Amino acid sequence: MCRRGLSNLLRGKSRDLPGSAERKGRDMKQTKHVKAARAFLLAAAAACLFPTVTAYAVEGWNKVGDEWQYLNREDQPVTNAFKKSKEDWFYLGDSGVLLKNRIFSYGGSDYYVDQDGRMAKNAWVFIDHESDPAGDYGDGGWHYFGADGKGYRAKGKGFRKEIDGQYYAFDENGNMLTGWIDEEGNVLSDEDPFVNARYYADADGALYTNRWLYYDWGSHLTSEVPGRSYEDYEKMWFYFGADSKKYRSRAGEQPFQRDINGATYGFDEKGVMIEWWDKVASISNAVRSNPTADERVRYYDGYDGGPLMKNKWLWMYPSANLDENENLDLESSWWRTDSKGRAYRNKILKVGSREYAFDGIGRMQTGFVLFDRSKSEFVAQYDVDAWSAKDFIEGNMYGIEKADLYLFSPDEMNDGSMQAGKEITVELADGPRTFAFAPSGKAYGNRNILQKKDNKFYINGLRLDAPEEAGYGIVVQNSGTLGTPQYRFFVVDKNGKIVSGRRVLNTGDGYILVYNGEFIGFSGDEDAPRWRNSGSAGAGFYHYDRSERDHFARGLIAGPNTTVTKNDVPDDLALFIADPN
């Protein structure tokens, strides 16, 4: 061993790092120090004569031809190990030669050394057949080697790694993954890969994180949440959160909702962003006049990127599951949503300073509207010009006897709000008539019950006015029962005002006699009857005939004690007879 070491030193064997000294530099140093070297060698030779002294070779790098080795203290090449030179690490392979441009496994981890043999750190490397001739790492692809030189690769479900602020996915061989990736880290390539995928990476490998993905391949599948085919979508959008996972619903037909950049979006069970209506609601009773949704529906603006409409008015036709016919016909209505984006339904709602009506699925209603249970159950809606005054007097409309009647402006495009606290002229099928509503919006004379208000009578909101040609009409009110009636007979003029006092009123076909503000008789005489305090039959209205010498010869017509029945009211003057049910 002493002999070999000496021989090596004599030959000036290199002990420096690979490529660190040029031959010329070594020759110059050897010339300068030749005398010192020879003296050293003589001393070393002398030492060999003494068997009690052991000599060692100098550990370090050694170049043989174009290859580098690392010799240990026994002057043997190091194999299958890393050695450091300055700031870099180098690997000696099975033959003890410096490994170059190669990926390999060491100590259970993957490493890569470049063309100069340096271990890659914090670096992306594309592994091909040249750097992986045995094909141990698959068909080739991008790998990443961290600060310790170890290659990233999947370990169970731990396939997601952060690199420079972005996330990437790797398989068990360390290959960077692209495309649709499932929960287990498998790349999906079936017809609709987005269905089972949780992640997505473009060709650069970065997983979509806090980012939208536009997917334009289309699909023949149907979403369970809105109940729509993806063929109906102009575009399909996905969103991947902070954990790089796509947002998706796991709650049956309930959408998954998240706020993104100040707006709320909904996602279905496959992760597709919902546009238009969700399908949360279904019709609970479609045979009633008011089909009602079992839940409040939500609308995601399909015209403006899909955000949930909150505290908004929207003009839209219903989804097919709510109203198939209106959906097909694109029959639009106004809808109003709350702070959670849910459309109001079965409600009279105040928005700003005005109130609006919404039916069982959420459509705003105009015209005559019937509500029950203190404005919480929509019953029916009627266009104002579909009914005559007779219909209101006779109560011919469905539900009018059991629900409260309201009027909402027929001009839905400009108003549509409740008309309350005033008399309003409404254009019915048979012409304009006057209606009146309380400050609460309820019609006076609600539910077929005659109501006297401000010296006028109303039934189902309609003011009982006398016909224009007669000028007067009679309203009969029974405050008793059918068996024991207590009738009162009121005369109203063409403005609906009750005639007071004692009057003889010309109808054109005769005379209405009024005493103490109530009807007590009718005369068809040519001349108007006259009141006499001391007539032959007592005080009352008497016939009057100017052609006769005795103008009052025909006697009493009606007086304070006259009993009046319904049969005494001329049919053409009877505006309303209010017998109890």
C-alpha positions in Angstrom: 0.0 0.0 0.0 2.9 2.4 0.9 4.4 1.6 -2.5 1.3 2.3 -4.4 0.8 5.6 -2.6 4.2 6.7 -3.3 3.9 5.7 -6.9 0.8 7.7 -7.2 2.3 10.7 -5.7 5.2 10.5 -8.0 3.0 10.4 -10.9 1.2 13.5 -9.6 -2.2 11.8 -9.4 -5.2 14.3 -9.3 -7.2 14.6 -6.1 -9.3 17.6 -7.0 -13.1 17.9 -7.9 -14.2 16.9 -11.4 -13.0 19.5 -14.0 -11.7 21.9 -11.3 -8.0 22.2 -12.5 -6.5 22.3 -16.0 -3.5 20.2 -16.9 -1.5 23.3 -17.5 -2.1 24.6 -14.0 -1.0 21.3 -12.5 2.3 21.3 -14.5 3.1 24.8 -13.3 2.6 23.9 -9.7 4.7 20.7 -10.2 7.6 22.7 -11.6 7.6 25.2 -8.8 7.6 22.6 -6.1 9.6 19.8 -7.6 12.4 20.0 -5.0 9.9 20.0 -2.1 8.1 17.0 -3.6 11.3 15.0 -3.9 12.3 15.8 -0.3 8.9 14.6 0.8 9.2 11.4 -1.2 12.5 10.6 0.3 11.1 11.0 3.7 8.2 8.9 2.9 10.5 6.2 1.5 12.4 6.1 4.6 9.3 5.8 6.7 8.3 2.7 4.7 11.4 1.0 6.2 9.7 1.0 9.6 6.8 -1.6 9.9 5.3 0.1 12.9 4.1 3.1 10.8 0.9 2.9 8.6 0.5 5.2 5.5 -2.8 6.3 3.9 -3.7 7.6 0.5 -5.3 11.0 0.1 -9.2 10.8 -0.3 -10.6 12.7 -3.2 -11.6 13.0 -6.8 -9.7 11.2 -9.5 -10.1 11.5 -13.3 -9.5 8.4 -15.4 -9.6 9.3 -19.1 -12.9 11.3 -19.5 -14.5 9.8 -16.4 -14.4 10.9 -12.8 -14.1 8.7 -9.8 -14.0 9.4 -6.1 -11.2 7.4 -4.2 -11.6 6.6 -0.6 -8.8 6.5 2.0 -7.9 3.0 0.8 -7.6 4.4 -2.6 -10.7 2.5 -3.8 -13.4 4.0 -6.0 -16.6 4.9 -4.1 -19.8 3.3 -5.6 -23.5 4.0 -5.2 -23.0 7.1 -3.1 -23.2 10.9 -3.2 -20.1 13.0 -2.8 -20.1 16.8 -2.4 -17.8 19.3 -4.2 -18.2 22.8 -3.1 -22.0 23.5 -3.2 -22.9 20.6 -5.5 -23.5 16.9 -5.0 -22.4 14.2 -7.4 -23.3 10.6 -7.6 -21.0 7.6 -8.2 -22.7 4.7 -9.8 -22.3 0.9 -9.6 -18.9 1.1 -11.5 -17.7 3.9 -9.3 -17.9 6.4 -12.2 -19.6 9.8 -11.9 -23.2 9.4 -13.2 -24.5 12.0 -15.7 -27.9 12.8 -17.2 -29.6 10.1 -15.4 -32.6 9.6 -13.1 -32.1 7.0 -10.4 -33.3 5.7 -7.1 -31.2 6.1 -3.9 -32.3 5.5 -0.4 -35.9 5.1 -1.4 -36.0 8.5 -3.2 -35.6 9.6 -6.8 -32.7 11.9 -7.9 -31.5 13.3 -11.1 -28.0 14.4 -12.1 -27.4 16.6 -15.1 -24.9 16.5 -18.0 -22.1 17.5 -15.7 -23.2 15.1 -13.0 -24.6 17.7 -10.6 -27.6 16.7 -8.6 -30.7 18.7 -9.6 -32.3 20.8 -6.8 -35.4 23.0 -7.0 -35.6 22.1 -10.7 -38.0 20.8 -13.3 -36.4 18.1 -15.5 -37.9 16.3 -18.5 -37.2 12.6 -18.3 -36.9 10.9 -21.6 -35.4 7.6 -22.8 -31.9 9.0 -22.7 -32.1 9.8 -19.0 -34.2 6.7 -18.2 -32.9 4.1 -20.7 -34.5 1.2 -18.8 -37.9 2.9 -18.8 -38.3 2.6 -15.0 -40.2 5.8 -14.8 -42.8 5.3 -17.4 -43.0 6.8 -20.9 -41.3 10.0 -20.0 -42.5 13.3 -18.6 -41.7 16.2 -16.4 -40.3 15.6 -12.9 -39.6 18.0 -10.1 -36.7 17.7 -7.7 -36.9 19.6 -4.4 -34.3 21.5 -2.3 -32.9 18.2 -1.1 -32.7 16.8 -4.6 -35.5 14.3 -4.0 -38.0 13.9 -6.8 -41.7 14.6 -6.0 -44.0 11.6 -6.5 -47.3 10.4 -5.3 -47.6 8.6 -2.0 -51.1 7.3 -1.6 -53.4 10.3 -2.0 -50.5 12.6 -1.4 -50.0 13.5 -5.0 -50.5 17.2 -4.8 -47.4 19.3 -4.3 -46.8 23.1 -4.0 -44.0 24.5 -6.1 -43.3 28.3 -6.3 -46.8 29.1 -5.1 -48.6 26.8 -7.5 -49.8 23.2 -7.0 -48.9 20.2 -9.2 -49.9 16.6 -9.3 -47.5 13.7 -9.7 -48.0 9.9 -10.2 -46.2 7.2 -8.3 -43.2 7.4 -10.8 -42.9 11.2 -10.3 -44.3 12.2 -13.6 -46.2 15.4 -13.6 -49.9 14.9 -14.4 -52.1 17.0 -16.8 -55.8 17.0 -17.7 -58.6 15.8 -15.6 -57.5 14.0 -12.4 -59.6 12.0 -9.9 -59.5 11.8 -6.2 -57.0 9.0 -6.3 -54.6 10.9 -8.5 -55.5 9.0 -11.7 -55.7 10.8 -15.1 -59.1 10.4 -16.6 -59.6 10.0 -20.4 -63.1 8.7 -20.7 -65.8 10.4 -22.7 -66.9 12.7 -19.9 -63.8 13.0 -17.7 -65.2 15.9 -15.7 -67.8 13.7 -14.0 -65.4 11.8 -11.7 -62.6 14.3 -11.7 -61.7 16.6 -8.8 -58.7 18.3 -10.3 -57.6 19.8 -13.6 -54.2 20.8 -14.9 -53.2 22.4 -18.2 -50.2 21.3 -20.3 -48.0 23.4 -17.9 -49.0 21.1 -15.1 -50.2 23.7 -12.7 -53.4 22.6 -11.0 -56.3 25.0 -11.3 -56.5 26.7 -8.0 -58.9 29.5 -7.1 -59.5 29.6 -10.8 -62.3 29.2 -13.4 -62.1 26.5 -16.1 -64.1 26.8 -19.4 -64.9 23.4 -20.8 -66.2 23.3 -24.4 -66.3 19.7 -25.2 -69.9 19.3 -24.5 -71.8 16.4 -23.0 -75.0 14.4 -23.5 -75.4 14.0 -19.8 -78.1 15.7 -17.7 -77.5 17.6 -14.4 -79.6 16.4 -11.5 -79.6 19.7 -9.8 -81.3 22.0 -12.4 -82.6 19.0 -14.3 -81.1 20.3 -17.6 -79.1 18.5 -20.3 -75.6 19.8 -20.7 -76.5 20.0 -24.4 -78.6 23.1 -23.5 -75.6 24.9 -22.0 -73.9 27.4 -24.3 -70.8 26.9 -22.1 -69.7 24.8 -19.2 -67.8 26.4 -16.4 -66.0 24.8 -13.4 -64.3 26.4 -10.4 -61.4 25.0 -8.4 -61.0 26.2 -4.8 -58.0 26.9 -2.6 -57.4 23.1 -2.3 -57.4 22.8 -6.1 -60.6 20.7 -5.9 -63.5 21.5 -8.1 -66.7 22.8 -6.4 -69.5 20.3 -6.6 -72.8 19.5 -4.9 -73.1 16.5 -2.6 -76.6 17.3 -1.3 -78.9 15.6 -3.8 -80.6 18.3 -5.9 -79.4 21.1 -3.7 -76.7 23.2 -5.4 -73.3 23.8 -3.8 -72.9 27.6 -3.4 -69.8 29.6 -2.8 -68.9 33.3 -3.0 -66.3 34.0 -5.7 -64.9 37.5 -6.2 -67.9 39.1 -4.4 -70.6 37.1 -6.2 -72.3 33.8 -5.3 -72.3 30.9 -7.7 -74.0 27.5 -7.7 -72.5 24.2 -8.8 -74.2 20.9 -9.6 -73.3 17.3 -8.6 -70.7 17.1 -11.5 -69.2 20.5 -10.7 -70.7 22.4 -13.6 -71.7 26.0 -12.8 -75.5 26.3 -12.8 -77.1 28.8 -15.1 -80.7 29.9 -15.1 -83.0 28.1 -12.5 -82.0 25.5 -10.1 -84.4 22.6 -9.6 -84.7 22.8 -5.9 -88.5 23.1 -6.1 -91.1 20.8 -7.5 -94.8 21.5 -7.8 -96.7 20.3 -4.8 -100.2 20.7 -6.1 -100.6 21.3 -9.8 -104.4 20.8 -10.0 -105.1 23.9 -7.9 -105.5 27.3 -9.4 -102.2 28.0 -7.6 -99.6 25.4 -8.3 -97.1 25.8 -5.5 -93.4 25.1 -5.3 -92.4 23.0 -2.3 -89.3 25.1 -1.9 -88.3 28.6 -3.0 -86.4 28.5 -6.3 -83.1 30.3 -7.1 -81.9 31.9 -10.3 -78.3 32.2 -11.6 -78.0 34.9 -14.2 -77.4 33.0 -17.4 -77.0 36.3 -19.3 -74.2 37.6 -17.1 -71.9 34.9 -16.2 -74.0 32.8 -13.7 -74.0 34.8 -10.4 -76.8 34.2 -8.0 -79.4 36.9 -8.2 -79.7 38.4 -4.6 -82.2 41.1 -3.7 -82.9 41.6 -7.4 -85.9 41.9 -9.7 -85.6 39.5 -12.7 -87.7 39.1 -15.8 -87.6 35.5 -16.8 -89.8 32.5 -17.8 -90.0 29.6 -15.3 -88.1 26.4 -15.5 -89.8 23.4 -17.1 -90.3 21.7 -13.7 -92.2 24.7 -12.5 -94.3 25.5 -15.6 -93.7 23.4 -18.7 -96.0 25.4 -20.9 -94.6 28.8 -20.0 -91.1 27.4 -20.3 -91.8 26.3 -23.8 -93.5 29.5 -24.7 -90.9 31.7 -23.0 -93.7 33.3 -21.1 -91.8 35.7 -18.8 -92.8 37.3 -15.5 -91.2 39.4 -12.9 -89.6 37.6 -9.9 -88.1 39.0 -6.7 -85.3 37.4 -4.7 -84.1 37.7 -1.1 -80.6 38.1 0.3 -80.0 34.4 -0.3 -81.1 34.5 -3.9 -84.4 32.7 -3.2 -87.5 33.8 -5.1 -90.4 35.0 -2.9 -93.5 32.9 -3.3 -97.0 32.9 -1.9 -96.4 36.3 -0.5 -97.4 40.0 -0.7 -94.0 41.6 -0.3 -93.0 45.2 0.4 -90.1 46.3 -1.8 -89.1 49.9 -1.0 -92.3 51.8 -0.4 -94.5 49.5 -2.5 -96.1 46.1 -2.2 -96.1 43.3 -4.8 -97.9 40.0 -5.1 -96.2 36.6 -5.9 -97.8 33.3 -6.7 -97.0 29.8 -5.5 -93.8 29.5 -7.6 -92.7 33.1 -7.4 -94.2 35.0 -10.4 -95.3 38.5 -9.7 -99.0 39.0 -10.3 -101.0 42.0 -11.5 -104.7 42.8 -11.9 -107.1 41.4 -9.3 -105.4 39.0 -7.0 -106.8 36.8 -4.3 -104.8 36.0 -1.2 -105.6 34.0 2.0 -104.0 33.6 5.4 -102.9 37.1 5.9 -101.2 37.6 2.5 -99.3 34.2 2.8 -101.3 32.0 0.4 -101.9 33.0 -3.2 -105.3 31.8 -4.5 -105.9 33.2 -7.9 -105.3 36.1 -10.3 -107.7 37.7 -12.7 -107.1 40.2 -15.5 -109.1 43.3 -14.9 -110.8 43.3 -18.3 -111.9 39.7 -18.1 -114.8 40.4 -15.8 -117.9 42.5 -15.6 -119.4 44.4 -12.7 -122.0 41.7 -12.5 -119.3 39.1 -11.8 -118.2 41.1 -8.7 -121.7 41.7 -7.5 -122.7 38.0 -7.9 -119.3 36.8 -6.8 -118.8 34.6 -9.8 -115.0 34.4 -9.7 -113.3 31.3 -8.2 -112.1 31.9 -4.6 -113.6 35.3 -4.2 -115.9 34.1 -1.4 -113.0 32.6 0.7 -110.0 34.9 0.0 -109.1 38.5 0.3 -109.2 40.6 -2.9 -106.4 43.0 -3.8 -105.7 45.1 -6.9 -102.2 45.4 -8.4 -101.5 47.7 -11.2 -102.0 46.0 -14.5 -99.0 47.9 -15.9 -96.5 45.3 -14.8 -93.7 46.7 -16.9 -93.8 50.1 -15.2 -95.4 49.4 -11.9 -97.3 46.3 -10.8 -97.6 47.5 -7.2 -100.6 47.2 -4.9 -103.3 49.9 -5.3 -104.5 50.7 -1.7 -106.2 53.3 0.4 -108.2 55.0 -2.3 -110.9 54.7 -4.9 -109.6 53.6 -8.3 -111.3 53.5 -11.7 -110.8 50.1 -13.3 -111.7 49.3 -16.9 -113.8 46.1 -16.7 -115.1 44.1 -19.6 -118.4 46.2 -19.5 -116.7 49.6 -19.0 -115.1 51.6 -16.3 -116.2 51.1 -12.7 -115.0 52.4 -9.4 -113.3 50.1 -6.8 -112.0 51.0 -3.3 -109.4 49.3 -1.1 -108.4 49.7 2.5 -104.9 51.0 3.5 -104.0 47.3 3.9 -104.9 46.7 0.3 -108.0 44.6 1.0 -111.0 45.4 -1.0 -114.0 46.9 0.8 -116.8 44.4 0.8 -114.3 41.6 0.8 -115.3 37.9 0.5 -118.8 38.7 -0.8 -119.8 40.5 2.3 -121.5 43.9 1.7 -119.6 46.7 3.4 -120.7 50.3 4.1 -117.8 52.7 4.1 -117.8 56.5 4.0 -121.5 56.6 3.2 -121.1 54.2 0.3 -121.6 50.5 -0.3 -119.0 48.1 -1.7 -119.1 44.5 -2.6 -115.8 42.7 -3.5 -114.2 46.1 -3.9 -116.8 47.3 -6.4 -118.7 50.5 -5.5 -122.4 50.0 -5.9 -123.3 52.9 -8.1 -126.8 53.6 -9.6 -127.2 53.1 -13.3 -126.5 56.3 -15.3 -129.9 56.3 -16.9 -131.9 55.9 -13.7 -129.6 58.0 -11.5 -130.5 56.0 -8.4 -130.5 52.4 -7.2 -131.4 50.4 -4.1 -129.1 48.3 -1.9 -130.9 45.8 0.4 -129.1 44.8 3.5 -130.2 42.0 5.8 -128.5 42.2 9.2 -130.6 39.3 10.5 -131.0 35.8 9.1 -133.0 34.3 6.3 -135.5 32.9 8.9 -135.6 36.2 10.8 -134.6 38.9 8.4 -133.9 42.5 9.4 -133.9 44.3 6.1 -132.8 47.8 5.5 -133.2 49.5 2.2 -130.8 52.1 1.1 -130.9 54.4 -2.0 -127.6 55.3 -3.6 -126.9 57.8 -6.4 -124.8 57.2 -9.5 -121.7 58.0 -7.5 -122.5 55.4 -4.9 -123.4 57.9 -2.2 -126.3 57.0 0.1 -129.2 59.4 -0.2 -130.2 60.8 3.2 -133.3 62.5 4.7 -136.7 62.5 3.1 -136.7 62.6 -0.7 -138.7 61.9 -3.8 -136.2 60.8 -6.5 -137.1 60.6 -10.2 -135.7 57.6 -12.0 -137.3 58.3 -15.4 -139.7 55.4 -15.0 -141.1 56.4 -11.7 -140.2 57.8 -8.3 -138.2 56.4 -5.4 -139.5 57.4 -2.0 -136.9 57.9 0.7 -137.7 58.4 4.4 -135.0 58.8 7.1 -132.4 57.8 4.5 -134.1 54.5 3.5 -136.3 53.3 0.7 -140.0 53.0 1.7 -141.8 52.8 -1.6 -141.9 53.3 -5.4 -144.4 55.2 -7.5 -145.0 54.9 -11.2 -147.2 58.0 -11.3 -146.8 60.6 -13.9 -146.6 63.3 -11.3 -144.2 63.1 -8.4 -145.7 62.0 -5.1 -145.7 64.6 -2.3 -145.3 64.4 1.5 -148.2 65.3 3.7 -147.9 65.6 7.5 -151.7 65.4 8.0 -153.1 63.5 5.2 -156.2 61.3 5.3 -154.1 58.3 6.3 -151.6 60.1 8.4 -148.2 61.4 7.5 -146.5 60.0 4.4 -146.0 60.2 0.7 -149.3 60.6 -1.2 -150.2 60.2 -4.8 -150.4 63.6 -6.5 -152.5 64.2 -9.6 -152.4 67.8 -10.8 -155.3 67.1 -13.3 -157.7 66.3 -10.5 -159.4 68.8 -8.3 -158.4 66.8 -5.3 -154.8 66.3 -6.0 -154.4 63.7 -3.2 -157.5 61.7 -3.9 -155.7 58.5 -4.6 -154.3 58.4 -1.1 -151.2 57.3 0.7 -148.4 55.5 -1.0 -146.0 54.9 1.9 -145.3 56.4 5.3 -143.1 56.1 8.4 -144.9 52.9 9.4 -144.9 51.2 6.0 -143.4 47.7 6.1 -141.1 47.1 3.1 -140.1 43.7 1.7 -137.6 42.7 -1.0 -140.6 42.3 -3.4 -141.3 46.0 -3.1 -138.0 46.8 -4.8 -138.3 47.2 -8.6 -136.0 44.7 -10.2 -134.4 47.3 -12.5 -133.4 49.4 -9.4 -132.1 46.6 -7.2 -128.3 46.9 -7.2 -127.6 44.3 -4.5 -129.6 42.2 -2.0 -127.3 41.1 0.8 -128.9 38.0 2.3 -126.6 36.1 4.6 -125.4 32.7 3.3 
